Amino acid sequence: ATHKEDLKTAVHNPANALVSETYTTKGPQLDVIIADARVKYIAGQLDLNGLKAEIRRWHTEGGDQIIKEMNELYKK
């Protein structure tokens, strides 16, 4: 498909242009939590409860703050 054809069905993310201060400082570490949890879950090293615990850890270590900041930025 061409770029022009792809644009007909593309779903644009309005948050792409927004920058969360917390993501700027903690984003790389938070991304690793999710990436590692995904790989470990697929590899069978984490069960569903372990995966959910890692997701909760993402939230408590800065993810909730990022969500809050992005929502506030989007409202502007």
All heavy atoms as a GROMACS GRO file, in nm:
protein
  600
    1ALA      N    1   0.085  -0.118   0.000
    1ALA     CA    2   0.000   0.000   0.000
    1ALA      C    3   0.089   0.125   0.000
    1ALA      O    4   0.197   0.124   0.058
    1ALA     CB    5  -0.091   0.001   0.121
    2THR      N    6   0.038   0.227  -0.058
    2THR     CA    7   0.113   0.352  -0.061
    2THR      C    8   0.083   0.434   0.065
    2THR      O    9  -0.014   0.408   0.136
    2THR     CB   10   0.076   0.436  -0.184
    2THR    OG1   11  -0.059   0.480  -0.171
    2THR    CG2   12   0.095   0.358  -0.312
    3HIS      N   13   0.165   0.533   0.086
    3HIS     CA   14   0.146   0.622   0.201
    3HIS      C   15   0.008   0.688   0.193
    3HIS      O   16  -0.062   0.698   0.294
    3HIS     CB   17   0.257   0.727   0.203
    3HIS     CG   18   0.245   0.827   0.313
    3HIS    ND1   19   0.268   0.795   0.445
    3HIS    CD2   20   0.210   0.958   0.312
    3HIS    CE1   21   0.249   0.901   0.519
    3HIS    NE2   22   0.214   1.003   0.441
    4LYS      N   23  -0.030   0.730   0.075
    4LYS     CA   24  -0.160   0.797   0.055
    4LYS      C   25  -0.275   0.702   0.090
    4LYS      O   26  -0.372   0.740   0.156
    4LYS     CB   27  -0.171   0.844  -0.089
    4LYS     CG   28  -0.276   0.948  -0.114
    4LYS     CD   29  -0.267   0.996  -0.258
    4LYS     CE   30  -0.294   1.144  -0.262
    4LYS     NZ   31  -0.284   1.200  -0.395
    5GLU      N   32  -0.263   0.577   0.051
    5GLU     CA   33  -0.367   0.477   0.083
    5GLU      C   34  -0.371   0.450   0.233
    5GLU      O   35  -0.478   0.434   0.291
    5GLU     CB   36  -0.341   0.348   0.006
    5GLU     CG   37  -0.364   0.360  -0.143
    5GLU     CD   38  -0.312   0.238  -0.219
    5GLU    OE1   39  -0.225   0.165  -0.165
    5GLU    OE2   40  -0.359   0.217  -0.331
    6ASP      N   41  -0.254   0.443   0.295
    6ASP     CA   42  -0.247   0.417   0.439
    6ASP      C   43  -0.315   0.528   0.519
    6ASP      O   44  -0.376   0.502   0.622
    6ASP     CB   45  -0.102   0.402   0.486
    6ASP     CG   46  -0.040   0.272   0.442
    6ASP    OD1   47  -0.115   0.179   0.404
    6ASP    OD2   48   0.084   0.263   0.446
    7LEU      N   49  -0.304   0.651   0.474
    7LEU     CA   50  -0.364   0.763   0.546
    7LEU      C   51  -0.516   0.754   0.553
    7LEU      O   52  -0.577   0.807   0.645
    7LEU     CB   53  -0.323   0.896   0.483
    7LEU     CG   54  -0.179   0.939   0.511
    7LEU    CD1   55  -0.146   1.066   0.434
    7LEU    CD2   56  -0.156   0.959   0.659
    8LYS      N   57  -0.577   0.681   0.460
    8LYS     CA   58  -0.723   0.667   0.460
    8LYS      C   59  -0.772   0.590   0.583
    8LYS      O   60  -0.881   0.613   0.631
    8LYS     CB   61  -0.770   0.595   0.333
    8LYS     CG   62  -0.749   0.675   0.207
    8LYS     CD   63  -0.789   0.592   0.085
    8LYS     CE   64  -0.754   0.663  -0.043
    8LYS     NZ   65  -0.779   0.579  -0.161
    9THR      N   66  -0.690   0.499   0.632
    9THR     CA   67  -0.731   0.417   0.746
    9THR      C   68  -0.647   0.439   0.871
    9THR      O   69  -0.666   0.372   0.972
    9THR     CB   70  -0.725   0.267   0.709
    9THR    OG1   71  -0.591   0.236   0.668
    9THR    CG2   72  -0.823   0.233   0.599
   10ALA      N   73  -0.554   0.534   0.865
   10ALA     CA   74  -0.465   0.560   0.979
   10ALA      C   75  -0.544   0.614   1.098
   10ALA      O   76  -0.640   0.688   1.082
   10ALA     CB   77  -0.357   0.660   0.939
   11VAL      N   78  -0.501   0.574   1.215
   11VAL     CA   79  -0.556   0.628   1.339
   11VAL      C   80  -0.448   0.715   1.400
   11VAL      O   81  -0.342   0.666   1.439
   11VAL     CB   82  -0.597   0.515   1.436
   11VAL    CG1   83  -0.648   0.573   1.567
   11VAL    CG2   84  -0.700   0.424   1.371
   12HIS      N   85  -0.471   0.843   1.405
   12HIS     CA   86  -0.371   0.937   1.453
   12HIS      C   87  -0.378   0.949   1.605
   12HIS      O   88  -0.485   0.953   1.663
   12HIS     CB   89  -0.391   1.073   1.387
   12HIS     CG   90  -0.380   1.067   1.238
   12HIS    ND1   91  -0.259   1.063   1.173
   12HIS    CD2   92  -0.475   1.059   1.141
   12HIS    CE1   93  -0.280   1.054   1.043
   12HIS    NE2   94  -0.409   1.052   1.020
   13ASN      N   95  -0.262   0.956   1.667
   13ASN     CA   96  -0.251   0.969   1.813
   13ASN      C   97  -0.233   1.116   1.847
   13ASN      O   98  -0.126   1.173   1.824
   13ASN     CB   99  -0.133   0.887   1.863
   13ASN     CG  100  -0.116   0.893   2.012
   13ASN    OD1  101  -0.184   0.970   2.079
   13ASN    ND2  102  -0.027   0.813   2.065
   14PRO      N  103  -0.335   1.181   1.904
   14PRO     CA  104  -0.324   1.323   1.936
   14PRO      C  105  -0.221   1.352   2.044
   14PRO      O  106  -0.180   1.466   2.062
   14PRO     CB  107  -0.465   1.361   1.982
   14PRO     CG  108  -0.527   1.233   2.026
   14PRO     CD  109  -0.464   1.125   1.943
   15ALA      N  110  -0.176   1.252   2.116
   15ALA     CA  111  -0.078   1.273   2.223
   15ALA      C  112   0.066   1.270   2.171
   15ALA      O  113   0.158   1.301   2.246
   15ALA     CB  114  -0.095   1.167   2.331
   16ASN      N  115   0.086   1.236   2.044
   16ASN     CA  116   0.223   1.228   1.992
   16ASN      C  117   0.302   1.357   2.010
   16ASN      O  118   0.421   1.352   2.034
   16ASN     CB  119   0.222   1.189   1.843
   16ASN     CG  120   0.214   1.040   1.824
   16ASN    OD1  121   0.236   0.962   1.916
   16ASN    ND2  122   0.181   0.998   1.704
   17ALA      N  123   0.238   1.469   1.998
   17ALA     CA  124   0.308   1.598   2.008
   17ALA      C  125   0.325   1.645   2.152
   17ALA      O  126   0.392   1.744   2.176
   17ALA     CB  127   0.232   1.703   1.928
   18LEU      N  128   0.267   1.574   2.248
   18LEU     CA  129   0.272   1.615   2.388
   18LEU      C  130   0.393   1.553   2.458
   18LEU      O  131   0.430   1.440   2.429
   18LEU     CB  132   0.143   1.575   2.458
   18LEU     CG  133   0.014   1.625   2.394
   18LEU    CD1  134  -0.106   1.572   2.469
   18LEU    CD2  135   0.012   1.776   2.385
   19VAL      N  136   0.451   1.627   2.550
   19VAL     CA  137   0.569   1.578   2.622
   19VAL      C  138   0.544   1.586   2.772
   19VAL      O  139   0.527   1.694   2.827
   19VAL     CB  140   0.695   1.660   2.585
   19VAL    CG1  141   0.815   1.610   2.663
   19VAL    CG2  142   0.720   1.656   2.436
   20SER      N  143   0.540   1.472   2.836
   20SER     CA  144   0.523   1.464   2.981
   20SER      C  145   0.659   1.483   3.048
   20SER      O  146   0.756   1.417   3.011
   20SER     CB  147   0.465   1.326   3.016
   20SER     OG  148   0.495   1.290   3.149
   21GLU      N  149   0.664   1.571   3.146
   21GLU     CA  150   0.790   1.594   3.218
   21GLU      C  151   0.837   1.466   3.287
   21GLU      O  152   0.956   1.432   3.285
   21GLU     CB  153   0.772   1.706   3.320
   21GLU     CG  154   0.900   1.744   3.390
   21GLU     CD  155   0.882   1.862   3.484
   21GLU    OE1  156   0.800   1.950   3.455
   21GLU    OE2  157   0.952   1.862   3.587
   22THR      N  158   0.744   1.393   3.346
   22THR     CA  159   0.781   1.269   3.414
   22THR      C  160   0.832   1.166   3.314
   22THR      O  161   0.928   1.095   3.341
   22THR     CB  162   0.661   1.213   3.493
   22THR    OG1  163   0.621   1.311   3.589
   22THR    CG2  164   0.696   1.083   3.564
   23TYR      N  165   0.769   1.159   3.196
   23TYR     CA  166   0.818   1.063   3.095
   23TYR      C  167   0.958   1.101   3.050
   23TYR      O  168   1.041   1.013   3.026
   23TYR     CB  169   0.724   1.054   2.975
   23TYR     CG  170   0.766   0.941   2.884
   23TYR    CD1  171   0.734   0.810   2.915
   23TYR    CD2  172   0.843   0.964   2.771
   23TYR    CE1  173   0.776   0.705   2.835
   23TYR    CE2  174   0.885   0.861   2.691
   23TYR     CZ  175   0.852   0.731   2.723
   23TYR     OH  176   0.896   0.628   2.644
   24THR      N  177   0.986   1.230   3.042
   24THR     CA  178   1.119   1.274   3.002
   24THR      C  179   1.225   1.224   3.099
   24THR      O  180   1.333   1.184   3.058
   24THR     CB  181   1.124   1.428   2.993
   24THR    OG1  182   1.028   1.470   2.896
   24THR    CG2  183   1.260   1.478   2.952
   25THR      N  184   1.193   1.224   3.228
   25THR     CA  185   1.291   1.183   3.329
   25THR      C  186   1.286   1.035   3.364
   25THR      O  187   1.389   0.975   3.393
   25THR     CB  188   1.274   1.266   3.458
   25THR    OG1  189   1.143   1.248   3.509
   25THR    CG2  190   1.301   1.413   3.433
   26LYS      N  191   1.166   0.975   3.362
   26LYS     CA  192   1.153   0.836   3.407
   26LYS      C  193   1.111   0.740   3.297
   26LYS      O  194   1.106   0.619   3.320
   26LYS     CB  195   1.049   0.828   3.520
   26LYS     CG  196   1.088   0.896   3.647
   26LYS     CD  197   0.983   0.873   3.754
   26LYS     CE  198   1.027   0.931   3.886
   26LYS     NZ  199   0.928   0.905   3.991
   27GLY      N  200   1.078   0.792   3.181
   27GLY     CA  201   1.025   0.709   3.072
   27GLY      C  202   1.110   0.588   3.036
   27GLY      O  203   1.058   0.476   3.027
   28PRO      N  204   1.241   0.607   3.017
   28PRO     CA  205   1.322   0.491   2.979
   28PRO      C  206   1.315   0.376   3.082
   28PRO      O  207   1.304   0.260   3.045
   28PRO     CB  208   1.464   0.548   2.968
   28PRO     CG  209   1.441   0.692   2.932
   28PRO     CD  210   1.317   0.731   3.009
   29GLN      N  211   1.320   0.411   3.211
   29GLN     CA  212   1.312   0.307   3.315
   29GLN      C  213   1.173   0.242   3.315
   29GLN      O  214   1.161   0.121   3.334
   29GLN     CB  215   1.340   0.366   3.453
   29GLN     CG  216   1.479   0.422   3.470
   29GLN     CD  217   1.487   0.571   3.436
   29GLN    OE1  218   1.414   0.624   3.353
   29GLN    NE2  219   1.581   0.640   3.498
   30LEU      N  220   1.070   0.322   3.296
   30LEU     CA  221   0.934   0.267   3.295
   30LEU      C  222   0.910   0.180   3.173
   30LEU      O  223   0.845   0.076   3.183
   30LEU     CB  224   0.832   0.382   3.301
   30LEU     CG  225   0.831   0.461   3.431
   30LEU    CD1  226   0.742   0.583   3.418
   30LEU    CD2  227   0.785   0.375   3.547
   31ASP      N  228   0.965   0.219   3.059
   31ASP     CA  229   0.951   0.136   2.939
   31ASP      C  230   1.013  -0.001   2.959
   31ASP      O  231   0.960  -0.102   2.911
   31ASP     CB  232   1.017   0.206   2.819
   31ASP     CG  233   0.940   0.328   2.772
   31ASP    OD1  234   0.824   0.347   2.812
   31ASP    OD2  235   0.999   0.406   2.693
   32VAL      N  236   1.126  -0.006   3.031
   32VAL     CA  237   1.194  -0.133   3.056
   32VAL      C  238   1.107  -0.224   3.142
   32VAL      O  239   1.103  -0.346   3.119
   32VAL     CB  240   1.332  -0.109   3.121
   32VAL    CG1  241   1.392  -0.238   3.174
   32VAL    CG2  242   1.426  -0.044   3.021
   33ILE      N  243   1.036  -0.169   3.239
   33ILE     CA  244   0.948  -0.251   3.324
   33ILE      C  245   0.849  -0.326   3.236
   33ILE      O  246   0.832  -0.448   3.250
   33ILE     CB  247   0.872  -0.164   3.426
   33ILE    CG1  248   0.968  -0.108   3.531
   33ILE    CG2  249   0.760  -0.245   3.495
   33ILE    CD1  250   0.906  -0.005   3.625
   34ILE      N  251   0.783  -0.256   3.145
   34ILE     CA  252   0.682  -0.318   3.061
   34ILE      C  253   0.744  -0.414   2.960
   34ILE      O  254   0.695  -0.525   2.941
   34ILE     CB  255   0.596  -0.209   2.990
   34ILE    CG1  256   0.521  -0.124   3.093
   34ILE    CG2  257   0.500  -0.270   2.889
   34ILE    CD1  258   0.426  -0.200   3.183
   35ALA      N  259   0.852  -0.373   2.898
   35ALA     CA  260   0.917  -0.459   2.798
   35ALA      C  261   0.965  -0.589   2.862
   35ALA      O  262   0.942  -0.698   2.807
   35ALA     CB  263   1.032  -0.385   2.731
   36ASP      N  264   1.031  -0.578   2.976
   36ASP     CA  265   1.080  -0.698   3.044
   36ASP      C  266   0.965  -0.788   3.089
   36ASP      O  267   0.973  -0.911   3.075
   36ASP     CB  268   1.165  -0.662   3.166
   36ASP     CG  269   1.303  -0.611   3.128
   36ASP    OD1  270   1.340  -0.617   3.009
   36ASP    OD2  271   1.375  -0.564   3.220
   37ALA      N  272   0.860  -0.727   3.143
   37ALA     CA  273   0.745  -0.806   3.189
   37ALA      C  274   0.682  -0.880   3.072
   37ALA      O  275   0.645  -0.997   3.085
   37ALA     CB  276   0.643  -0.715   3.257
   38ARG      N  277   0.671  -0.814   2.958
   38ARG     CA  278   0.611  -0.878   2.840
   38ARG      C  279   0.692  -1.000   2.797
   38ARG      O  280   0.637  -1.108   2.776
   38ARG     CB  281   0.602  -0.777   2.725
   38ARG     CG  282   0.537  -0.833   2.600
   38ARG     CD  283   0.536  -0.735   2.483
   38ARG     NE  284   0.486  -0.605   2.520
   38ARG     CZ  285   0.551  -0.491   2.502
   38ARG    NH1  286   0.673  -0.490   2.448
   38ARG    NH2  287   0.498  -0.376   2.537
   39VAL      N  288   0.823  -0.983   2.788
   39VAL     CA  289   0.910  -1.093   2.746
   39VAL      C  290   0.904  -1.207   2.847
   39VAL      O  291   0.892  -1.324   2.809
   39VAL     CB  292   1.055  -1.043   2.726
   39VAL    CG1  293   1.151  -1.160   2.708
   39VAL    CG2  294   1.063  -0.948   2.608
   40LYS      N  295   0.912  -1.174   2.975
   40LYS     CA  296   0.908  -1.278   3.078
   40LYS      C  297   0.774  -1.352   3.079
   40LYS      O  298   0.770  -1.473   3.102
   40LYS     CB  299   0.937  -1.218   3.216
   40LYS     CG  300   1.082  -1.177   3.232
   40LYS     CD  301   1.106  -1.111   3.366
   40LYS     CE  302   1.251  -1.068   3.381
   40LYS     NZ  303   1.275  -0.997   3.508
   41TYR      N  304   0.666  -1.281   3.054
   41TYR     CA  305   0.534  -1.344   3.050
   41TYR      C  306   0.526  -1.440   2.932
   41TYR      O  307   0.483  -1.554   2.946
   41TYR     CB  308   0.425  -1.238   3.044
   41TYR     CG  309   0.286  -1.295   3.041
   41TYR    CD1  310   0.231  -1.354   3.154
   41TYR    CD2  311   0.209  -1.291   2.925
   41TYR    CE1  312   0.103  -1.407   3.152
   41TYR    CE2  313   0.081  -1.344   2.922
   41TYR     CZ  314   0.028  -1.402   3.036
   41TYR     OH  315  -0.098  -1.455   3.032
   42ILE      N  316   0.570  -1.394   2.816
   42ILE     CA  317   0.566  -1.478   2.696
   42ILE      C  318   0.656  -1.600   2.713
   42ILE      O  319   0.621  -1.710   2.671
   42ILE     CB  320   0.607  -1.396   2.571
   42ILE    CG1  321   0.497  -1.294   2.540
   42ILE    CG2  322   0.631  -1.487   2.452
   42ILE    CD1  323   0.536  -1.190   2.437
   43ALA      N  324   0.770  -1.581   2.780
   43ALA     CA  325   0.865  -1.691   2.801
   43ALA      C  326   0.823  -1.784   2.915
   43ALA      O  327   0.888  -1.884   2.939
   43ALA     CB  328   1.004  -1.635   2.829
   44GLY      N  329   0.715  -1.749   2.985
   44GLY     CA  330   0.668  -1.833   3.094
   44GLY      C  331   0.740  -1.808   3.226
   44GLY      O  332   0.723  -1.883   3.321
   45GLN      N  333   0.821  -1.702   3.233
   45GLN     CA  334   0.892  -1.671   3.356
   45GLN      C  335   0.805  -1.592   3.453
   45GLN      O  336   0.838  -1.581   3.571
   45GLN     CB  337   1.019  -1.593   3.325
   45GLN     CG  338   1.119  -1.674   3.245
   45GLN     CD  339   1.235  -1.590   3.196
   45GLN    OE1  340   1.234  -1.469   3.205
   45GLN    NE2  341   1.336  -1.656   3.142
   46LEU      N  342   0.695  -1.535   3.403
   46LEU     CA  343   0.597  -1.465   3.486
   46LEU      C  344   0.460  -1.525   3.456
   46LEU      O  345   0.428  -1.550   3.340
   46LEU     CB  346   0.589  -1.316   3.451
   46LEU     CG  347   0.689  -1.218   3.508
   46LEU    CD1  348   0.661  -1.078   3.456
   46LEU    CD2  349   0.687  -1.219   3.659
   47ASP      N  350   0.380  -1.546   3.560
   47ASP     CA  351   0.242  -1.585   3.537
   47ASP      C  352   0.158  -1.457   3.526
   47ASP      O  353   0.212  -1.346   3.533
   47ASP     CB  354   0.190  -1.678   3.647
   47ASP     CG  355   0.190  -1.615   3.786
   47ASP    OD1  356   0.215  -1.493   3.799
   47ASP    OD2  357   0.164  -1.688   3.882
   48LEU      N  358   0.028  -1.472   3.508
   48LEU     CA  359  -0.059  -1.355   3.490
   48LEU      C  360  -0.053  -1.262   3.611
   48LEU      O  361  -0.048  -1.140   3.596
   48LEU     CB  362  -0.203  -1.398   3.461
   48LEU     CG  363  -0.301  -1.286   3.429
   48LEU    CD1  364  -0.253  -1.202   3.312
   48LEU    CD2  365  -0.439  -1.344   3.402
   49ASN      N  366  -0.049  -1.318   3.731
   49ASN     CA  367  -0.039  -1.235   3.851
   49ASN      C  368   0.092  -1.157   3.854
   49ASN      O  369   0.096  -1.041   3.894
   49ASN     CB  370  -0.054  -1.319   3.978
   49ASN     CG  371  -0.196  -1.367   3.997
   49ASN    OD1  372  -0.290  -1.302   3.953
   49ASN    ND2  373  -0.211  -1.481   4.063
   50GLY      N  374   0.200  -1.220   3.812
   50GLY     CA  375   0.329  -1.152   3.805
   50GLY      C  376   0.328  -1.039   3.703
   50GLY      O  377   0.383  -0.932   3.728
   51LEU      N  378   0.264  -1.063   3.590
   51LEU     CA  379   0.251  -0.960   3.487
   51LEU      C  380   0.171  -0.841   3.541
   51LEU      O  381   0.213  -0.725   3.526
   51LEU     CB  382   0.184  -1.016   3.362
   51LEU     CG  383   0.160  -0.918   3.248
   51LEU    CD1  384   0.291  -0.864   3.193
   51LEU    CD2  385   0.078  -0.986   3.138
   52LYS      N  386   0.061  -0.871   3.607
   52LYS     CA  387  -0.022  -0.763   3.664
   52LYS      C  388   0.055  -0.686   3.771
   52LYS      O  389   0.041  -0.564   3.783
   52LYS     CB  390  -0.151  -0.821   3.722
   52LYS     CG  391  -0.248  -0.867   3.615
   52LYS     CD  392  -0.373  -0.928   3.676
   52LYS     CE  393  -0.471  -0.972   3.569
   52LYS     NZ  394  -0.593  -1.031   3.626
   53ALA      N  395   0.139  -0.754   3.848
   53ALA     CA  396   0.220  -0.688   3.950
   53ALA      C  397   0.319  -0.592   3.886
   53ALA      O  398   0.341  -0.481   3.937
   53ALA     CB  399   0.294  -0.792   4.036
   54GLU      N  400   0.377  -0.631   3.774
   54GLU     CA  401   0.471  -0.543   3.704
   54GLU      C  402   0.399  -0.422   3.645
   54GLU      O  403   0.452  -0.311   3.645
   54GLU     CB  404   0.546  -0.620   3.595
   54GLU     CG  405   0.649  -0.716   3.651
   54GLU     CD  406   0.755  -0.646   3.733
   54GLU    OE1  407   0.844  -0.581   3.675
   54GLU    OE2  408   0.749  -0.655   3.858
   55ILE      N  409   0.278  -0.442   3.598
   55ILE     CA  410   0.198  -0.330   3.547
   55ILE      C  411   0.166  -0.233   3.661
   55ILE      O  412   0.176  -0.112   3.645
   55ILE     CB  413   0.072  -0.379   3.475
   55ILE    CG1  414   0.111  -0.454   3.347
   55ILE    CG2  415  -0.024  -0.264   3.445
   55ILE    CD1  416  -0.002  -0.532   3.281
   56ARG      N  417   0.131  -0.287   3.778
   56ARG     CA  418   0.106  -0.201   3.895
   56ARG      C  419   0.233  -0.125   3.934
   56ARG      O  420   0.228  -0.007   3.969
   56ARG     CB  421   0.055  -0.284   4.014
   56ARG     CG  422  -0.090  -0.326   4.002
   56ARG     CD  423  -0.145  -0.384   4.131
   56ARG     NE  424  -0.073  -0.501   4.178
   56ARG     CZ  425  -0.096  -0.627   4.139
   56ARG    NH1  426  -0.192  -0.652   4.052
   56ARG    NH2  427  -0.026  -0.726   4.188
   57ARG      N  428   0.347  -0.192   3.924
   57ARG     CA  429   0.475  -0.127   3.955
   57ARG      C  430   0.500  -0.011   3.859
   57ARG      O  431   0.544   0.097   3.900
   57ARG     CB  432   0.590  -0.228   3.947
   57ARG     CG  433   0.723  -0.168   3.987
   57ARG     CD  434   0.827  -0.276   4.014
   57ARG     NE  435   0.877  -0.339   3.895
   57ARG     CZ  436   0.997  -0.313   3.841
   57ARG    NH1  437   1.078  -0.224   3.896
   57ARG    NH2  438   1.035  -0.376   3.733
   58TRP      N  439   0.468  -0.031   3.731
   58TRP     CA  440   0.481   0.077   3.632
   58TRP      C  441   0.397   0.197   3.675
   58TRP      O  442   0.443   0.310   3.672
   58TRP     CB  443   0.438   0.027   3.494
   58TRP     CG  444   0.444   0.132   3.388
   58TRP    CD1  445   0.552   0.164   3.311
   58TRP    CD2  446   0.340   0.221   3.348
   58TRP    NE1  447   0.520   0.267   3.226
   58TRP    CE2  448   0.391   0.304   3.247
   58TRP    CE3  449   0.208   0.240   3.388
   58TRP    CZ2  450   0.315   0.404   3.186
   58TRP    CZ3  451   0.132   0.339   3.327
   58TRP    CH2  452   0.186   0.419   3.227
   59HIS      N  453   0.274   0.170   3.716
   59HIS     CA  454   0.184   0.278   3.760
   59HIS      C  455   0.241   0.352   3.881
   59HIS      O  456   0.244   0.474   3.884
   59HIS     CB  457   0.045   0.222   3.794
   59HIS     CG  458  -0.040   0.199   3.675
   59HIS    ND1  459  -0.111   0.298   3.613
   59HIS    CD2  460  -0.065   0.085   3.605
   59HIS    CE1  461  -0.178   0.248   3.509
   59HIS    NE2  462  -0.151   0.121   3.502
   60THR      N  463   0.287   0.278   3.982
   60THR     CA  464   0.331   0.342   4.106
   60THR      C  465   0.467   0.411   4.092
   60THR      O  466   0.494   0.507   4.163
   60THR     CB  467   0.338   0.242   4.223
   60THR    OG1  468   0.429   0.137   4.190
   60THR    CG2  469   0.202   0.184   4.254
   61GLU      N  470   0.551   0.365   4.001
   61GLU     CA  471   0.684   0.425   3.986
   61GLU      C  472   0.687   0.544   3.891
   61GLU      O  473   0.794   0.597   3.863
   61GLU     CB  474   0.786   0.318   3.944
   61GLU     CG  475   0.813   0.219   4.055
   61GLU     CD  476   0.929   0.126   4.028
   61GLU    OE1  477   1.006   0.150   3.934
   61GLU    OE2  478   0.941   0.027   4.102
   62GLY      N  479   0.570   0.586   3.844
   62GLY     CA  480   0.565   0.705   3.760
   62GLY      C  481   0.460   0.702   3.652
   62GLY      O  482   0.426   0.806   3.596
   63GLY      N  483   0.409   0.586   3.620
   63GLY     CA  484   0.310   0.574   3.514
   63GLY      C  485   0.184   0.654   3.541
   63GLY      O  486   0.133   0.722   3.450
   64ASP      N  487   0.135   0.651   3.664
   64ASP     CA  488   0.015   0.729   3.696
   64ASP      C  489   0.039   0.878   3.677
   64ASP      O  490  -0.048   0.951   3.629
   64ASP     CB  491  -0.032   0.702   3.840
   64ASP     CG  492  -0.105   0.570   3.854
   64ASP    OD1  493  -0.150   0.514   3.752
   64ASP    OD2  494  -0.117   0.522   3.969
   65GLN      N  495   0.159   0.924   3.714
   65GLN     CA  496   0.192   1.065   3.697
   65GLN      C  497   0.199   1.102   3.549
   65GLN      O  498   0.152   1.208   3.508
   65GLN     CB  499   0.325   1.097   3.767
   65GLN     CG  500   0.363   1.243   3.762
   65GLN     CD  501   0.265   1.335   3.834
   65GLN    OE1  502   0.201   1.296   3.931
   65GLN    NE2  503   0.251   1.456   3.785
   66ILE      N  504   0.254   1.013   3.468
   66ILE     CA  505   0.259   1.038   3.324
   66ILE      C  506   0.119   1.047   3.267
   66ILE      O  507   0.088   1.138   3.188
   66ILE     CB  508   0.340   0.928   3.252
   66ILE    CG1  509   0.487   0.940   3.291
   66ILE    CG2  510   0.323   0.936   3.100
   66ILE    CD1  511   0.572   0.823   3.246
   67ILE      N  512   0.032   0.957   3.306
   67ILE     CA  513  -0.107   0.959   3.259
   67ILE      C  514  -0.172   1.091   3.297
   67ILE      O  515  -0.238   1.155   3.214
   67ILE     CB  516  -0.186   0.839   3.316
   67ILE    CG1  517  -0.134   0.709   3.254
   67ILE    CG2  518  -0.336   0.856   3.290
   67ILE    CD1  519  -0.184   0.584   3.324
   68LYS      N  520  -0.152   1.134   3.421
   68LYS     CA  521  -0.210   1.260   3.468
   68LYS      C  522  -0.158   1.378   3.385
   68LYS      O  523  -0.235   1.462   3.339
   68LYS     CB  524  -0.176   1.279   3.616
   68LYS     CG  525  -0.230   1.408   3.676
   68LYS     CD  526  -0.191   1.419   3.823
   68LYS     CE  527  -0.244   1.549   3.878
   68LYS     NZ  528  -0.145   1.629   3.944
   69GLU      N  529  -0.028   1.383   3.366
   69GLU     CA  530   0.032   1.493   3.290
   69GLU      C  531  -0.017   1.494   3.145
   69GLU      O  532  -0.048   1.600   3.090
   69GLU     CB  533   0.184   1.482   3.294
   69GLU     CG  534   0.242   1.512   3.430
   69GLU     CD  535   0.390   1.481   3.441
   69GLU    OE1  536   0.456   1.448   3.339
   69GLU    OE2  537   0.442   1.489   3.554
   70MET      N  538  -0.024   1.378   3.084
   70MET     CA  539  -0.068   1.371   2.943
   70MET      C  540  -0.213   1.415   2.931
   70MET      O  541  -0.249   1.487   2.837
   70MET     CB  542  -0.048   1.231   2.887
   70MET     CG  543   0.098   1.191   2.875
   70MET     SD  544   0.195   1.297   2.765
   70MET     CE  545   0.141   1.238   2.608
   71ASN      N  546  -0.297   1.375   3.025
   71ASN     CA  547  -0.437   1.417   3.022
   71ASN      C  548  -0.449   1.568   3.038
   71ASN      O  549  -0.529   1.633   2.970
   71ASN     CB  550  -0.519   1.345   3.129
   71ASN     CG  551  -0.551   1.203   3.091
   71ASN    OD1  552  -0.561   1.170   2.972
   71ASN    ND2  553  -0.566   1.116   3.189
   72GLU      N  554  -0.368   1.625   3.128
   72GLU     CA  555  -0.370   1.771   3.148
   72GLU      C  556  -0.321   1.844   3.023
   72GLU      O  557  -0.378   1.945   2.982
   72GLU     CB  558  -0.285   1.808   3.269
   72GLU     CG  559  -0.349   1.768   3.401
   72GLU     CD  560  -0.258   1.786   3.522
   72GLU    OE1  561  -0.139   1.824   3.504
   72GLU    OE2  562  -0.304   1.760   3.634
   73LEU      N  563  -0.214   1.794   2.963
   73LEU     CA  564  -0.162   1.856   2.840
   73LEU      C  565  -0.263   1.848   2.726
   73LEU      O  566  -0.279   1.941   2.649
   73LEU     CB  567  -0.030   1.788   2.799
   73LEU     CG  568   0.090   1.818   2.887
   73LEU    CD1  569   0.203   1.721   2.857
   73LEU    CD2  570   0.137   1.961   2.866
   74TYR      N  571  -0.330   1.734   2.717
   74TYR     CA  572  -0.428   1.715   2.609
   74TYR      C  573  -0.545   1.812   2.623
   74TYR      O  574  -0.596   1.862   2.525
   74TYR     CB  575  -0.478   1.570   2.608
   74TYR     CG  576  -0.574   1.543   2.496
   74TYR    CD1  577  -0.530   1.537   2.365
   74TYR    CD2  578  -0.710   1.525   2.520
   74TYR    CE1  579  -0.617   1.513   2.261
   74TYR    CE2  580  -0.797   1.501   2.417
   74TYR     CZ  581  -0.752   1.495   2.287
   74TYR     OH  582  -0.838   1.472   2.183
   75LYS      N  583  -0.585   1.840   2.748
   75LYS     CA  584  -0.697   1.934   2.771
   75LYS      C  585  -0.664   2.074   2.726
   75LYS      O  586  -0.754   2.151   2.694
   75LYS     CB  587  -0.736   1.934   2.919
   75LYS     CG  588  -0.806   1.808   2.963
   75LYS     CD  589  -0.836   1.813   3.111
   75LYS     CE  590  -0.893   1.682   3.159
   75LYS     NZ  591  -0.913   1.683   3.305
   76LYS      N  592  -0.535   2.110   2.728
   76LYS     CA  593  -0.494   2.244   2.686
   76LYS      C  594  -0.510   2.252   2.539
   76LYS      O  595  -0.518   2.324   2.461
   76LYS     CB  596  -0.350   2.271   2.724
   76LYS     CG  597  -0.331   2.282   2.874
   76LYS     CD  598  -0.185   2.307   2.906
   76LYS     CE  599  -0.163   2.314   3.055
   76LYS     NZ  600  -0.026   2.335   3.091
   0.00000   0.00000   0.00000
